[in-house]
Each structure stands twice: as C-alpha cells, then as structure tokens.
Amino acid sequence: MQTFIFGHRNPDTDSVCASIALSYLLNEEGRNTVPKVLSHINLETKFVLDYFDVKCPEYLNDTKVQIKDIKFNKKAFIHENDTILNAFNFMQKLNITGIPLINDFKKLSGFVTLKEIAKYLINGDKDKVETSYDNIINCLKGTSLFKFDNKINGKVLVASYQSKTFQDEIILTSDDILIVGDRYKILEYAIDSKVKLIVLTGKHELPKKLHKKALKNQVNIIMTEYNSYETANKLILSNRIKSININYKPISINNKSYRTDFLSLANKVGHTNYPVVNNKNECLGLIKVTNAENYEKQKVIMVDHNSMSQSAIGLDEADIIEIIDHHNLSAIGTNVPINFRSMPVGSTCTIIYNMFVERKVSIPSYIAGLMLSAILSDTLVFKSPTTTEDDIFAASKLAKIAKVNIEEYSYQMFKAASSIKGLNASDLINQDFKSYNVGNHQIGISQVMTMDFDEIEGNIEEYIDKLDEISRNYLCVVLFITDVYKNGSYVIYNKKAEDIISEAFDIENIKEGIYIDELVSRKIQMLPALLRVIEKRV
C-alpha cells in the first residue's frame, strides 16, 4: 500500500512543497509514497509549481477506511448462465450463503442465496429445463455424442414404462428431453419424434443402427454414467442459476463507500452478505458484515501540522507513521510509537533539507526550488520572527542548487500571491484558515499575504459579516492581511471579539482594518497574543 504525505487542510506553499520534497526523499530510499493536497492550492503555491514545472499533487478527500481497504472475497461471484449445481458447489467451497450473479459484461445482475436454491429444489418445476448443452454435459459428467443446439429448453421425461406402453401413451415432441437406458424401440421412437435431447444413462451407448437417423433428424444426444434416477436429479441442477434469481437489483455496496456507511447500511437492512461493485456496477466480489473488522488502514505522513482539526477528514481511521513539523505540539495520539521530527524553525522544508543532508541524498534542482520557495514563504523572506539561522543557511544552499536569485525570485513569488482579484470574502478567508482549541472553545485565524489591502478595505463590511457568520462556532475569528514588503498586518475580526483583539495587541482605540507594524507571524505573534487573553477568560 502507498503511503500518503500531506500538509494541513488549507495548503500553503510550505505544506505542499514539503509533501513533494519528503515524498521524493523517501522514494529515493525505496519507500512507496505519494504527495497529496487536502484542498485547492493558493496562487503563491501555483506560481511556485508552475515556475519549477512540477505537477500539483492529487487531491485527497479523506483517509477514512473504504470498502476497497477491507479484505472481502474478491472471487465470490458467478455468471448468471452457470448452473445451479456449480453455484451451489462454489458457495460451499467459499463458505458463503449467497452469491452475486454477473452478466457477460461483469455487471451485477442478481443475487441468489442457499435458501432460494433449497426452495427451488423443493417447490420448483423439476420437469422443465432451460439451459445449455454444455451445462448439461458439466452436471452429468457426460460425453457428447451429437450436438446440434447450444440452447436446450424442454420438458423432462423418464422412459420408465415398457416400450410398447410408452409409445402408446406418450406423445413425444421436439420440446421434450428424454432420459432413457438401453431401450432400442424407445430410442428409435424418440429419434423419429425429433426430441430436443436424449440422455443415455448407465454407460449405455446408442446402437449403431440409429446413428444415421439421429444425425439426419438432428437430435442432440448425451451419454452419462449416472442411472436414470440420478440423471433426473442432476439434470434439474443444470438449469441456469439465473432461473431462480428473484433479486435482480440486490442491495450492493460500492468499493469506494466508507466502512462506517456500510456498517450503518448492514444494521438497517439486516443482511449478512452484500455484493461489492465499482462505479460501473461491475461486480468485484462479496463482503460479509464480519469482514468489516478485517481491513488495512491507510498509512499517512503528516507535514507542516500535527493537529487533527487541521488534518485530513477521517485521520482517526488512518495509520499515522510519521510527522515532520515546525509548529507547537497539539493533542494527537497514535497507537504505536512513530517518527516525530519537530524543530523550532521557520519552515518545514528547512527540516526536510536537513534530512536530505543527513541521509546523503542529492537534491534535484526542482526539489531545491520547491523547498527554497517554502522557506521564503514561511519566513517572509527572513523578515518573520520565526526565522532562524538554519532557515537562512538552508535557503542559501537551495538557491544555489535551484540557480535562482533569492531577492528577485521572492519578489515574483509574493507578487503572484498578492493578487486577490476574483476572490470573494469567503474564498479569501478560507484560503489559509486554521482552528485552534482553547479549553472547550475554538478560535479561528486566517492569514492572507497580499499587497492589495485597498481592495479588501473597500469591502470591509463584507469581510466582517463573513467573520461574524463563522464565529457562531468560535469564540474569536480574526483575519490578518499581511503585507510582506511593509512588514506588518491589517486586522479584521468578528464584532464580538473587539475587546479580545484590543487587549491581545495592546491597542486602545481598536478598529476594523487597523494596521499593526511588524506583526507577520501567526505562530509566534498572532496566536500566542490571542491565547494569552483568551486563556484568562475561559
């Protein structure tokens, strides 16, 4: 199974580039990893990926256990035209009480249970056969003498009378299937009547004198070692399994459905077995309710975060095997010890750069470019108070490998990221929104990097209204619009949080859209300031 590597739900340049770079490093060491993103990337990250000609990682909706992760029986289905006998034997072999039927296109066409087979054998029409010549051969372990028809449909008769009585009382037609032993006159009568099929029982063969007549009249003939009684019982089992299919649209489960949804369905419906299908309704096998406990969790590596609330939906159903991060520790638990690497640096990619060096894995220019971009983004070109000497050193080394000028490139990157044209208030706030738990409460912090605050200021009421709407589930919601080149941030907040913002940043005459110089780091400046105030109040 592949291991997924991803950052937080609102991916920024550090989380996306860290996922790609770490995946490259681990794959070079023989691992099987794939970088993912949990949401749409922002303009800055798009610029970076386009600049270094790197494809954006595929979107990952969640890490919840799906049916495809469960060990269900992938062989448990049978063709609708196969025999009742084969279906029964197959069910016995697989120890299942029901089996899905498929058509020529592998589409699910029905579902038959052992109970339905039993009802058919007790109450069904045992004189009627609608099957194929080959099915009869298979069930009777027979030998083909003459075959003129593939489809064999007819009424079953057993030649149990004396020859004269049989000929006097039984009128044979081309719709009859005759079971007979070594009775020459009855055989001749049946061939003359052009019956659909003759089954010769007990190792008896057709007399040579009747061969030409059977050939001329095109009478199908099969020989079997079974006696007449055994043959009659076996012949009914040669009928197609679809002949007792009473459920043409059985309740099925898609292989991409969630395990939790399957258990809810099973609890509601009460069945034991369910066909598994794909989006094309092709049958993939059979799942039992008891199979739901036998599954393989999706292995994941988290980068640039260690919080459940910021991570993939269904993370509690995944197997976290590693975390690489540079943020404060959150409440996250694992079932077994894992590799957890955390450093107080400005960017996750600084940590990953050190891992490349420690493991002596050479860094391609495009990977170097991605990691450099992440460091420049998270440290705001070394202006953020989160910047360390490790960040500056790693960036200088990566710039040489990527062959870019830091000053020129960073300006292009932030310029590309600063455009907010076409984004409404909701889009912009959710672009990089993170939630934090404070006791039984939550606070939300969104940070946007742009040089176009004038466009936001012109519609500031729209942003305030949106923050008020979001704050229904939060104690405090704040939007920081950071101007990298002014080295400060404008602050917009939900109305009820005004006194919290005022106290947190020590501003007496607070107002919406106020500019705070040198306020650029969410991790070191914004979040701690808010926490200090809120923790005293809750």
Disulfide bonds with the S-S distance in Angstrom:
none
